[in-house]
Amino acid sequence: MAWGKRPLGRPKQRWTDKVEKNLAEIGMRDGETIAQDRDRWKQLCVE
């Protein structure tokens, strides 16, 4: 691999990308904002 070249293939997914995708699959579009309210987040995780 030459210096200064990007690797071939699609970009790697970050952990946050995967979490956002999982939250969208269960219908929670605003998960990051909800998670900032710890009591509400804990309540949703228990359900």
N, C-alpha and C positions, 0 to 999 in steps of 0.2 A: 504494500500500500504506500503510495507516494505521500509525502508530507503535504498538508494543506488540502487534501482531498476528503470529501465526505464519503462515508461508507455507502455502498449500494443498498437499495431496499427502502422500505417505508420507514418513517421516523418511529423510534421506540415510544411506546405509551408510558406515560408517567403514572405513578400510583394514584394521584388525584384524578387523572382521566378515567381510570378504571372505576374508582369510587363513584364519580359523577355518573358514569354509565349505569352502574348497578342501582343507584338511587333513582335514575330516570326509569329503569325497568320496573321498579315497584311503585312508580307514580309520584315520587318525591322530587320535584323539580328544584326546589329551593333548599336542598339539604344542608348546604354550607351555612346559610343564615340560621336555619333551625338548630344546627349543631352548636352554634355559639351560645344558645340558651341551654345550659347543661341540664336543667330540670326537665325542660320540654323534650330534649333529645333522649334523656334516660327513659322518660315516659313512653316515647315512641318505640324505643328499642325493646322495651318489655312487652309491648303489644304484639 
